[in-house]
């Protein structure tokens, strides 16, 4: 009976010490990511690529209820956002903490859509994509947007 109790206790401790898939995904996002390239298809069907932007995202992994916080730096402007990651469908819900009419997002900045699909290419490379986005200042529709980011810093532990 003592042996069975020890085995059960060991299994329970092991189960509680394992990170959930959600925690692992959130930890892999945590840190600062630099935009390397953004591509999209314009209304004429032409694929355009922007690779000279000064944009970064920082995911803080400070889960409060169901979402975490982060910020996007566009040139010298900081835009705070909340996010939640769906590891099952590889979607990320990014909610800017400012109304899009008050924030002047350059075309390469992420945040015009709320839900993006994400694909981890490797530990240091991630791609966000959306089928359709609206550039609010000109009401330009852009399709097949893709944002390629590389991780430049982990969060301090």
Secondary structure, DSSP 8 states (H G I E B T S, - for coil): -HHHHHHHHHHHHHHHHS--HHHHHHHHH-EEEEEEEEEEE-TTS-EEEE----EEEEE----BTTBEEEEEEETTEEEEEEEEEETTTTEEEEEESS-TTTS---TT-S-SSSEEEEEEEETTEEEEEEEEEEETTTTEEEEEEEEEEEEEE----
